């Protein structure tokens, strides 16, 4: 590990959810927005299910607006698709944009709905500017959920839209 850059070390620790190493590296000058050998930041490669690591990176100043060169995804897109509500909530606390679209016109809500991540959909549906918006393929988050057989998620979106 010694011959790797601090950015690579921090990304590796973030990806494995190693909070102790993440904190140690941050305290010793690892750049929180530094890029690894794959041109990704620690927040882009973080283990989403490890909210304490997500929060440590955010507290250290991780950029929530950084976009991945593949499909122009934001970290909010990734977290929503992964379905980890607490990580999504942490990103929201640091003003991550729920209305950002990727190259395919997907909002984070679209990706969460397509995966059937009900708890994330429940969190995002009311925060999304237009939860009935179509993506680049002409499909709404509700339609994506239904097309993948995620009926409870589709019903959640239907209920929200009917009430608002």
N, CA and C atoms as an extended XYZ file, in Angstrom:
492
Properties=species:S:1:pos:R:3:atomname:S:1:resname:S:1:resid:I:1 pbc="F F F"
N         0.822       -1.186        0.000 N   UNK     1
C         0.000        0.000        0.000 CA  UNK     1
C         0.870        1.256        0.000 C   UNK     1
N         2.112        1.167        0.482 N   UNK     2
C         2.986        2.330        0.589 CA  UNK     2
C         3.313        2.966       -0.754 C   UNK     2
N         3.370        2.175       -1.839 N   UNK     3
C         3.728        2.745       -3.127 CA  UNK     3
C         2.542        3.337       -3.871 C   UNK     3
N         1.376        3.266       -3.317 N   UNK     4
C         0.186        3.891       -3.914 CA  UNK     4
C         0.105        5.344       -3.471 C   UNK     4
N        -0.480        6.179       -4.327 N   UNK     5
C        -0.682        7.580       -3.956 CA  UNK     5
C        -1.687        7.664       -2.805 C   UNK     5
N        -1.659        8.779       -2.095 N   UNK     6
C        -2.641        8.988       -1.020 CA  UNK     6
C        -4.067        8.931       -1.563 C   UNK     6
N        -4.269        9.452       -2.774 N   UNK     7
C        -5.609        9.414       -3.386 CA  UNK     7
C        -6.052        7.978       -3.625 C   UNK     7
N        -5.156        7.149       -4.133 N   UNK     8
C        -5.483        5.737       -4.348 CA  UNK     8
C        -5.764        5.031       -3.022 C   UNK     8
N        -4.950        5.325       -2.019 N   UNK     9
C        -5.159        4.702       -0.713 CA  UNK     9
C        -6.512        5.099       -0.122 C   UNK     9
N        -6.854        6.389       -0.236 N   UNK    10
C        -8.133        6.857        0.309 CA  UNK    10
C        -9.296        6.251       -0.464 C   UNK    10
N        -9.177        6.167       -1.758 N   UNK    11
C       -10.240        5.542       -2.560 CA  UNK    11
C       -10.396        4.070       -2.199 C   UNK    11
N        -9.277        3.372       -2.041 N   UNK    12
C        -9.342        1.951       -1.675 CA  UNK    12
C       -10.021        1.759       -0.322 C   UNK    12
N        -9.657        2.593        0.653 N   UNK    13
C       -10.265        2.488        1.983 CA  UNK    13
C       -11.748        2.841        1.936 C   UNK    13
N       -12.103        3.828        1.123 N   UNK    14
C       -13.510        4.216        0.982 CA  UNK    14
C       -14.320        3.094        0.346 C   UNK    14
N       -13.755        2.482       -0.664 N   UNK    15
C       -14.452        1.417       -1.386 CA  UNK    15
C       -14.691        0.189       -0.528 C   UNK    15
N       -13.829       -0.029        0.445 N   UNK    16
C       -14.001       -1.198        1.313 CA  UNK    16
C       -14.714       -0.852        2.617 C   UNK    16
N       -15.026        0.428        2.816 N   UNK    17
C       -15.740        0.832        4.024 CA  UNK    17
C       -14.866        0.837        5.261 C   UNK    17
N       -13.573        1.054        5.084 N   UNK    18
C       -12.611        1.035        6.188 CA  UNK    18
C       -12.518        2.425        6.829 C   UNK    18
N       -13.419        2.690        7.756 N   UNK    19
C       -13.515        4.012        8.378 CA  UNK    19
C       -12.227        4.417        9.073 C   UNK    19
N       -11.621        3.520        9.797 N   UNK    20
C       -10.397        3.850       10.532 CA  UNK    20
C        -9.298        4.343        9.575 C   UNK    20
N        -9.121        3.646        8.479 N   UNK    21
C        -8.101        4.041        7.508 CA  UNK    21
C        -8.485        5.338        6.806 C   UNK    21
N        -9.768        5.500        6.473 N   UNK    22
C       -10.229        6.740        5.847 CA  UNK    22
C        -9.901        7.922        6.747 C   UNK    22
N       -10.252        7.824        8.012 N   UNK    23
C        -9.996        8.924        8.949 CA  UNK    23
C        -8.503        9.191        9.094 C   UNK    23
N        -7.720        8.129        9.185 N   UNK    24
C        -6.260        8.267        9.306 CA  UNK    24
C        -5.678        8.977        8.081 C   UNK    24
N        -6.107        8.560        6.898 N   UNK    25
C        -5.591        9.162        5.669 CA  UNK    25
C        -6.013       10.631        5.556 C   UNK    25
N        -7.255       10.924        5.894 N   UNK    26
C        -7.716       12.319        5.846 CA  UNK    26
C        -6.918       13.193        6.823 C   UNK    26
N        -6.676       12.668        8.022 N   UNK    27
C        -5.910       13.407        9.024 CA  UNK    27
C        -4.470       13.635        8.582 C   UNK    27
N        -3.974       12.790        7.691 N   UNK    28
C        -2.584       12.870        7.249 CA  UNK    28
C        -2.426       13.418        5.835 C   UNK    28
N        -3.425       14.193        5.415 N   UNK    29
C        -3.265       14.953        4.185 CA  UNK    29
C        -3.776       14.333        2.903 C   UNK    29
N        -4.449       13.213        2.967 N   UNK    30
C        -5.012       12.646        1.733 CA  UNK    30
C        -6.089       13.603        1.226 C   UNK    30
N        -6.046       13.960       -0.043 N   UNK    31
C        -7.034       14.906       -0.574 CA  UNK    31
C        -8.409       14.255       -0.742 C   UNK    31
N        -9.397       14.795       -0.061 N   UNK    32
C       -10.731       14.190       -0.068 CA  UNK    32
C       -11.338       14.166       -1.470 C   UNK    32
N       -10.916       15.083       -2.325 N   UNK    33
C       -11.416       15.108       -3.701 CA  UNK    33
C       -10.352       14.695       -4.716 C   UNK    33
N        -9.290       14.069       -4.199 N   UNK    34
C        -8.248       13.563       -5.084 CA  UNK    34
C        -8.772       12.402       -5.912 C   UNK    34
N        -8.166       12.191       -7.035 N   UNK    35
C        -8.618       11.127       -7.946 CA  UNK    35
C        -7.664        9.953       -7.915 C   UNK    35
N        -8.244        8.758       -7.975 N   UNK    36
C        -7.430        7.553       -7.987 CA  UNK    36
C        -6.946        7.246       -9.405 C   UNK    36
N        -6.304        6.109       -9.567 N   UNK    37
C        -5.745        5.726      -10.868 CA  UNK    37
C        -6.831        5.514      -11.921 C   UNK    37
N        -8.091        5.429      -11.512 N   UNK    38
C        -9.212        5.272      -12.436 CA  UNK    38
C        -9.988        6.580      -12.622 C   UNK    38
N        -9.406        7.674      -12.133 N   UNK    39
C        -9.985        9.014      -12.245 CA  UNK    39
C       -11.298        9.171      -11.479 C   UNK    39
N       -11.400        8.501      -10.341 N   UNK    40
C       -12.576        8.588       -9.477 CA  UNK    40
C       -12.167        9.146       -8.120 C   UNK    40
N       -13.091        9.862       -7.482 N   UNK    41
C       -12.850       10.394       -6.143 CA  UNK    41
C       -13.275        9.359       -5.095 C   UNK    41
N       -12.843        9.544       -3.848 N   UNK    42
C       -13.261        8.612       -2.796 CA  UNK    42
C       -14.784        8.500       -2.660 C   UNK    42
N       -15.509        9.619       -2.822 N   UNK    43
C       -16.964        9.565       -2.704 CA  UNK    43
C       -17.592        8.809       -3.874 C   UNK    43
N       -16.964        8.836       -5.023 N   UNK    44
C       -17.500        8.113       -6.177 CA  UNK    44
C       -17.340        6.601       -6.033 C   UNK    44
N       -16.361        6.168       -5.262 N   UNK    45
C       -16.111        4.724       -5.133 CA  UNK    45
C       -16.481        4.184       -3.759 C   UNK    45
N       -17.055        5.041       -2.906 N   UNK    46
C       -17.355        4.649       -1.530 CA  UNK    46
C       -18.299        3.446       -1.475 C   UNK    46
N       -18.170        2.684       -0.416 N   UNK    47
C       -19.091        1.577       -0.140 CA  UNK    47
C       -20.352        2.212        0.447 C   UNK    47
N       -21.401        2.337       -0.393 N   UNK    48
C       -22.595        3.087       -0.010 CA  UNK    48
C       -23.257        2.561        1.250 C   UNK    48
N       -23.122        1.303        1.537 N   UNK    49
C       -23.738        0.739        2.732 CA  UNK    49
C       -23.012        1.104        4.010 C   UNK    49
N       -21.916        1.795        3.893 N   UNK    50
C       -21.121        2.193        5.057 CA  UNK    50
C       -21.259        3.704        5.272 C   UNK    50
N       -22.388        4.086        5.824 N   UNK    51
C       -22.722        5.500        6.000 CA  UNK    51
C       -21.687        6.275        6.814 C   UNK    51
N       -21.062        5.679        7.845 N   UNK    52
C       -20.037        6.454        8.557 CA  UNK    52
C       -18.879        6.899        7.650 C   UNK    52
N       -18.511        6.089        6.674 N   UNK    53
C       -17.459        6.489        5.736 CA  UNK    53
C       -17.980        7.606        4.830 C   UNK    53
N       -19.215        7.459        4.353 N   UNK    54
C       -19.821        8.509        3.526 CA  UNK    54
C       -19.821        9.824        4.302 C   UNK    54
N       -20.250        9.784        5.540 N   UNK    55
C       -20.322       10.994        6.356 CA  UNK    55
C       -18.941       11.583        6.630 C   UNK    55
N       -17.943       10.729        6.855 N   UNK    56
C       -16.578       11.221        7.095 CA  UNK    56
C       -16.062       11.961        5.864 C   UNK    56
N       -16.321       11.415        4.686 N   UNK    57
C       -15.885       12.071        3.452 CA  UNK    57
C       -16.611       13.403        3.258 C   UNK    57
N       -17.908       13.407        3.530 N   UNK    58
C       -18.683       14.638        3.379 CA  UNK    58
C       -18.211       15.700        4.369 C   UNK    58
N       -17.983       15.308        5.604 N   UNK    59
C       -17.516       16.256        6.624 CA  UNK    59
C       -16.147       16.837        6.258 C   UNK    59
N       -15.355       16.048        5.529 N   UNK    60
C       -14.019       16.495        5.112 CA  UNK    60
C       -14.076       17.357        3.854 C   UNK    60
N       -15.273       17.540        3.291 N   UNK    61
C       -15.423       18.412        2.138 CA  UNK    61
C       -15.542       17.719        0.794 C   UNK    61
N       -15.938       16.462        0.786 N   UNK    62
C       -16.105       15.758       -0.491 CA  UNK    62
C       -17.111       16.490       -1.372 C   UNK    62
N       -16.805       16.572       -2.639 N   UNK    63
C       -17.623       17.280       -3.623 CA  UNK    63
C       -18.808       16.409       -4.054 C   UNK    63
N       -20.016       16.837       -3.697 N   UNK    64
C       -21.211       16.069       -4.067 CA  UNK    64
C       -21.663       16.337       -5.497 C   UNK    64
N       -21.010       17.273       -6.168 N   UNK    65
C       -21.400       17.603       -7.542 CA  UNK    65
C       -20.562       16.876       -8.588 C   UNK    65
N       -19.534       16.160       -8.151 N   UNK    66
C       -18.647       15.477       -9.095 CA  UNK    66
C       -19.448       14.463       -9.924 C   UNK    66
N       -19.136       14.411      -11.210 N   UNK    67
C       -19.843       13.501      -12.118 CA  UNK    67
C       -18.888       12.473      -12.676 C   UNK    67
N       -19.402       11.286      -12.839 N   UNK    68
C       -18.634       10.200      -13.414 CA  UNK    68
C       -18.592       10.367      -14.929 C   UNK    68
N       -17.461       10.086      -15.557 N   UNK    69
C       -17.394       10.236      -17.011 CA  UNK    69
C       -18.282        9.236      -17.765 C   UNK    69
N       -18.700        8.186      -17.098 N   UNK    70
C       -19.608        7.222      -17.720 CA  UNK    70
C       -21.038        7.650      -17.417 C   UNK    70
N       -21.758        8.045      -18.410 N   UNK    71
C       -23.160        8.469      -18.330 CA  UNK    71
C       -23.395        9.738      -17.502 C   UNK    71
N       -22.332       10.401      -17.077 N   UNK    72
C       -22.479       11.667      -16.363 CA  UNK    72
C       -23.251       11.520      -15.052 C   UNK    72
N       -23.068       10.391      -14.378 N   UNK    73
C       -23.769       10.126      -13.126 CA  UNK    73
C       -23.181       10.938      -11.979 C   UNK    73
N       -24.051       11.422      -11.101 N   UNK    74
C       -23.603       12.068       -9.872 CA  UNK    74
C       -23.535       11.016       -8.776 C   UNK    74
N       -22.948       11.396       -7.643 N   UNK    75
C       -22.912       10.457       -6.522 CA  UNK    75
C       -24.328       10.187       -6.008 C   UNK    75
N       -25.231       11.163       -6.151 N   UNK    76
C       -26.625       10.933       -5.750 CA  UNK    76
C       -27.258        9.860       -6.633 C   UNK    76
N       -26.966        9.865       -7.925 N   UNK    77
C       -27.465        8.807       -8.807 CA  UNK    77
C       -26.986        7.438       -8.309 C   UNK    77
N       -25.696        7.356       -8.012 N   UNK    78
C       -25.123        6.085       -7.570 CA  UNK    78
C       -25.737        5.605       -6.263 C   UNK    78
N       -25.851        6.502       -5.299 N   UNK    79
C       -26.403        6.125       -3.997 CA  UNK    79
C       -27.871        5.726       -4.111 C   UNK    79
N       -28.635        6.454       -4.928 N   UNK    80
C       -30.060        6.135       -5.115 CA  UNK    80
C       -30.224        4.774       -5.775 C   UNK    80
N       -29.414        4.521       -6.791 N   UNK    81
C       -29.478        3.230       -7.483 CA  UNK    81
C       -29.087        2.092       -6.536 C   UNK    81
N       -28.081        2.340       -5.692 N   UNK    82
C       -27.623        1.316       -4.748 CA  UNK    82
C       -28.654        1.052       -3.656 C   UNK    82
N       -29.477        2.061       -3.347 N   UNK    83
C       -30.580        1.846       -2.416 CA  UNK    83
C       -30.267        2.004       -0.945 C   UNK    83
N       -29.204        2.711       -0.618 N   UNK    84
C       -28.872        2.892        0.786 CA  UNK    84
C       -29.420        4.231        1.284 C   UNK    84
N       -30.580        4.146        1.925 N   UNK    85
C       -31.312        5.334        2.381 CA  UNK    85
C       -30.461        6.257        3.252 C   UNK    85
N       -29.711        5.696        4.185 N   UNK    86
C       -28.932        6.542        5.088 CA  UNK    86
C       -27.825        7.289        4.347 C   UNK    86
N       -27.232        6.667        3.352 N   UNK    87
C       -26.216        7.353        2.550 CA  UNK    87
C       -26.857        8.443        1.704 C   UNK    87
N       -28.037        8.169        1.153 N   UNK    88
C       -28.767        9.180        0.391 CA  UNK    88
C       -29.109       10.354        1.309 C   UNK    88
N       -29.553       10.057        2.500 N   UNK    89
C       -29.890       11.111        3.465 CA  UNK    89
C       -28.653       11.950        3.796 C   UNK    89
N       -27.518       11.305        3.966 N   UNK    90
C       -26.277       12.034        4.245 CA  UNK    90
C       -25.938       12.963        3.083 C   UNK    90
N       -26.074       12.472        1.860 N   UNK    91
C       -25.817       13.313        0.688 CA  UNK    91
C       -26.767       14.501        0.645 C   UNK    91
N       -28.016       14.267        0.979 N   UNK    92
C       -29.001       15.359        1.010 CA  UNK    92
C       -28.602       16.420        2.033 C   UNK    92
N       -28.065       15.979        3.157 N   UNK    93
C       -27.623       16.926        4.189 CA  UNK    93
C       -26.493       17.821        3.698 C   UNK    93
N       -25.806       17.366        2.661 N   UNK    94
C       -24.709       18.151        2.086 CA  UNK    94
C       -25.090       18.710        0.707 C   UNK    94
N       -26.394       18.846        0.512 N   UNK    95
C       -26.968       19.526       -0.654 CA  UNK    95
C       -26.678       18.855       -2.002 C   UNK    95
N       -26.618       17.540       -2.007 N   UNK    96
C       -26.514       16.828       -3.280 CA  UNK    96
C       -27.801       17.077       -4.064 C   UNK    96
N       -27.681       17.199       -5.361 N   UNK    97
C       -28.792       17.595       -6.231 CA  UNK    97
C       -29.657       16.394       -6.637 C   UNK    97
N       -30.904       16.371       -6.170 N   UNK    98
C       -31.827       15.291       -6.536 CA  UNK    98
C       -32.437       15.518       -7.914 C   UNK    98
N       -32.201       16.700       -8.475 N   UNK    99
C       -32.775       17.026       -9.785 CA  UNK    99
C       -31.758       16.969      -10.924 C   UNK    99
N       -30.576       16.495      -10.645 N   UNK   100
C       -29.560       16.347      -11.687 CA  UNK   100
C       -29.940       15.179      -12.593 C   UNK   100
N       -29.725       15.342      -13.880 N   UNK   101
C       -29.995       14.254      -14.824 CA  UNK   101
C       -28.686       13.744      -15.404 C   UNK   101
N       -28.669       12.452      -15.704 N   UNK   102
C       -27.497       11.863      -16.345 CA  UNK   102
C       -27.635       11.972      -17.861 C   UNK   102
N       -26.714       11.384      -18.591 N   UNK   103
C       -26.752       11.481      -20.056 CA  UNK   103
C       -27.994       10.835      -20.663 C   UNK   103
N       -28.625        9.946      -19.926 N   UNK   104
C       -29.830        9.277      -20.421 CA  UNK   104
C       -31.104        9.957      -19.923 C   UNK   104
N       -30.938       11.095      -19.265 N   UNK   105
C       -32.089       11.844      -18.779 CA  UNK   105
C       -32.679       11.309      -17.491 C   UNK   105
N       -31.955       10.440      -16.812 N   UNK   106
C       -32.447        9.871      -15.558 CA  UNK   106
C       -32.142       10.768      -14.373 C   UNK   106
N       -33.149       10.970      -13.567 N   UNK   107
C       -32.985       11.578      -12.251 CA  UNK   107
C       -32.570       10.473      -11.281 C   UNK   107
N       -32.011       10.806      -10.129 N   UNK   108
C       -31.770        9.776       -9.121 CA  UNK   108
C       -33.038        8.966       -8.811 C   UNK   108
N       -34.185        9.627       -8.815 N   UNK   109
C       -35.458        8.938       -8.576 CA  UNK   109
C       -35.704        7.839       -9.607 C   UNK   109
N       -35.379        8.086      -10.868 N   UNK   110
C       -35.549        7.063      -11.901 CA  UNK   110
C       -34.741        5.807      -11.572 C   UNK   110
N       -33.486        6.015      -11.172 N   UNK   111
C       -32.615        4.871      -10.899 CA  UNK   111
C       -33.060        4.106       -9.659 C   UNK   111
N       -33.479        4.833       -8.626 N   UNK   112
C       -33.973        4.172       -7.414 CA  UNK   112
C       -35.238        3.381       -7.712 C   UNK   112
N       -36.135        3.968       -8.498 N   UNK   113
C       -37.399        3.297       -8.832 CA  UNK   113
C       -37.157        2.060       -9.682 C   UNK   113
N       -36.266        2.151      -10.657 N   UNK   114
C       -35.981        1.014      -11.530 CA  UNK   114
C       -35.427       -0.166      -10.748 C   UNK   114
N       -34.716        0.119       -9.663 N   UNK   115
C       -34.161       -0.943       -8.823 CA  UNK   115
C       -35.140       -1.396       -7.735 C   UNK   115
N       -36.244       -0.686       -7.597 N   UNK   116
C       -37.213       -1.036       -6.563 CA  UNK   116
C       -36.758       -0.662       -5.171 C   UNK   116
N       -35.953        0.367       -5.055 N   UNK   117
C       -35.453        0.815       -3.753 CA  UNK   117
C       -36.501        1.714       -3.089 C   UNK   117
N       -37.491        1.046       -2.519 N   UNK   118
C       -38.665        1.729       -1.986 CA  UNK   118
C       -38.327        2.817       -0.978 C   UNK   118
N       -37.465        2.526       -0.010 N   UNK   119
C       -37.157        3.525        1.020 CA  UNK   119
C       -36.497        4.763        0.420 C   UNK   119
N       -35.655        4.580       -0.583 N   UNK   120
C       -35.007        5.715       -1.232 CA  UNK   120
C       -36.037        6.484       -2.061 C   UNK   120
N       -36.905        5.769       -2.750 N   UNK   121
C       -37.968        6.425       -3.525 CA  UNK   121
C       -38.849        7.252       -2.590 C   UNK   121
N       -39.210        6.699       -1.445 N   UNK   122
C       -40.028        7.431       -0.481 CA  UNK   122
C       -39.332        8.713       -0.028 C   UNK   122
N       -38.020        8.661        0.080 N   UNK   123
C       -37.248        9.826        0.495 CA  UNK   123
C       -37.134       10.857       -0.630 C   UNK   123
N       -36.909       10.403       -1.855 N   UNK   124
C       -36.650       11.309       -2.972 CA  UNK   124
C       -37.894       11.854       -3.666 C   UNK   124
N       -38.985       11.118       -3.651 N   UNK   125
C       -40.143       11.505       -4.464 CA  UNK   125
C       -40.650       12.907       -4.128 C   UNK   125
N       -40.658       13.257       -2.871 N   UNK   126
C       -41.133       14.575       -2.480 CA  UNK   126
C       -40.100       15.680       -2.634 C   UNK   126
N       -38.852       15.305       -2.837 N   UNK   127
C       -37.781       16.289       -2.995 CA  UNK   127
C       -37.448       16.561       -4.454 C   UNK   127
N       -37.918       15.694       -5.322 N   UNK   128
C       -37.647       15.822       -6.753 CA  UNK   128
C       -38.601       16.855       -7.341 C   UNK   128
N       -38.062       17.775       -8.120 N   UNK   129
C       -38.863       18.854       -8.690 CA  UNK   129
C       -40.078       18.358       -9.447 C   UNK   129
N       -39.897       17.358      -10.298 N   UNK   130
C       -41.002       16.781      -11.056 CA  UNK   130
C       -40.876       15.270      -11.019 C   UNK   130
N       -41.453       14.623       -9.987 N   UNK   131
C       -41.316       13.176       -9.857 CA  UNK   131
C       -42.027       12.386      -10.959 C   UNK   131
N       -42.821       13.050      -11.759 N   UNK   132
C       -43.477       12.386      -12.888 CA  UNK   132
C       -42.735       12.572      -14.202 C   UNK   132
N       -41.576       13.222      -14.148 N   UNK   133
C       -40.804       13.521      -15.364 CA  UNK   133
C       -40.353       12.247      -16.072 C   UNK   133
N       -40.326       12.334      -17.386 N   UNK   134
C       -39.824       11.220      -18.203 CA  UNK   134
C       -38.318       11.367      -18.382 C   UNK   134
N       -37.660       10.226      -18.489 N   UNK   135
C       -36.226       10.245      -18.787 CA  UNK   135
C       -36.039       10.348      -20.301 C   UNK   135
N       -34.829       10.179      -20.781 N   UNK   136
C       -34.543       10.295      -22.198 CA  UNK   136
C       -35.240        9.260      -23.053 C   UNK   136
N       -35.627        8.146      -22.449 N   UNK   137
C       -36.342        7.093      -23.167 CA  UNK   137
C       -37.855        7.299      -23.100 C   UNK   137
N       -38.283        8.396      -22.462 N   UNK   138
C       -39.709        8.692      -22.359 CA  UNK   138
C       -40.418        7.985      -21.226 C   UNK   138
N       -39.664        7.427      -20.282 N   UNK   139
C       -40.269        6.687      -19.168 CA  UNK   139
C       -40.144        7.454      -17.856 C   UNK   139
N       -41.223        7.470      -17.103 N   UNK   140
C       -41.200        8.086      -15.779 CA  UNK   140
C       -40.628        7.079      -14.780 C   UNK   140
N       -40.312        7.559      -13.592 N   UNK   141
C       -39.822        6.671      -12.534 CA  UNK   141
C       -40.869        5.604      -12.234 C   UNK   141
N       -42.128        5.987      -12.225 N   UNK   142
C       -43.214        5.036      -11.966 CA  UNK   142
C       -43.252        3.961      -13.044 C   UNK   142
N       -43.099        4.373      -14.298 N   UNK   143
C       -43.109        3.414      -15.411 CA  UNK   143
C       -41.900        2.480      -15.358 C   UNK   143
N       -40.765        3.010      -14.987 N   UNK   144
C       -39.573        2.166      -14.861 CA  UNK   144
C       -39.775        1.109      -13.776 C   UNK   144
N       -40.310        1.534      -12.638 N   UNK   145
C       -40.557        0.581      -11.552 CA  UNK   145
C       -41.526       -0.509      -12.005 C   UNK   145
N       -42.623       -0.100      -12.620 N   UNK   146
C       -43.630       -1.076      -13.060 CA  UNK   146
C       -43.067       -2.017      -14.121 C   UNK   146
N       -42.258       -1.494      -15.038 N   UNK   147
C       -41.706       -2.330      -16.104 CA  UNK   147
C       -40.732       -3.380      -15.573 C   UNK   147
N       -40.182       -3.121      -14.382 N   UNK   148
C       -39.246       -4.073      -13.761 CA  UNK   148
C       -39.940       -4.929      -12.703 C   UNK   148
N       -41.266       -4.800      -12.620 N   UNK   149
C       -42.015       -5.599      -11.653 CA  UNK   149
C       -41.912       -5.104      -10.227 C   UNK   149
N       -41.514       -3.873      -10.033 N   UNK   150
C       -41.373       -3.287       -8.695 CA  UNK   150
C       -42.657       -2.538       -8.361 C   UNK   150
N       -43.730       -3.304       -8.182 N   UNK   151
C       -45.063       -2.711       -8.074 CA  UNK   151
C       -45.266       -1.885       -6.810 C   UNK   151
N       -44.664       -2.291       -5.703 N   UNK   152
C       -44.815       -1.507       -4.472 CA  UNK   152
C       -44.184       -0.121       -4.659 C   UNK   152
N       -43.066       -0.081       -5.351 N   UNK   153
C       -42.404        1.186       -5.641 CA  UNK   153
C       -43.257        2.032       -6.586 C   UNK   153
N       -43.803        1.412       -7.620 N   UNK   154
C       -44.676        2.124       -8.564 CA  UNK   154
C       -45.891        2.690       -7.837 C   UNK   154
N       -46.471        1.912       -6.934 N   UNK   155
C       -47.634        2.370       -6.182 CA  UNK   155
C       -47.290        3.537       -5.266 C   UNK   155
N       -46.103        3.509       -4.703 N   UNK   156
C       -45.643        4.608       -3.844 CA  UNK   156
C       -45.612        5.912       -4.644 C   UNK   156
N       -45.071        5.852       -5.846 N   UNK   157
C       -44.996        7.042       -6.698 CA  UNK   157
C       -46.395        7.481       -7.112 C   UNK   157
N       -47.256        6.507       -7.470 N   UNK   158
C       -48.643        6.828       -7.822 CA  UNK   158
C       -49.340        7.580       -6.692 C   UNK   158
N       -49.174        7.068       -5.470 N   UNK   159
C       -49.823        7.693       -4.303 CA  UNK   159
C       -49.317        9.113       -4.107 C   UNK   159
N       -48.018        9.305       -4.240 N   UNK   160
C       -47.472       10.649       -4.073 CA  UNK   160
C       -48.046       11.594       -5.132 C   UNK   160
N       -48.033       11.154       -6.370 N   UNK   161
C       -48.513       12.011       -7.469 CA  UNK   161
C       -49.999       12.320       -7.318 C   UNK   161
N       -50.780       11.375       -6.835 N   UNK   162
C       -52.210       11.583       -6.655 CA  UNK   162
C       -52.495       12.610       -5.549 C   UNK   162
N       -51.622       12.672       -4.555 N   UNK   163
C       -51.827       13.579       -3.427 CA  UNK   163
C       -51.255       14.976       -3.679 C   UNK   163
N       -50.440       15.104       -4.710 N   UNK   164
C       -49.754       16.398       -4.923 CA  UNK   164
C       -50.000       16.984       -6.262 C   UNK   164
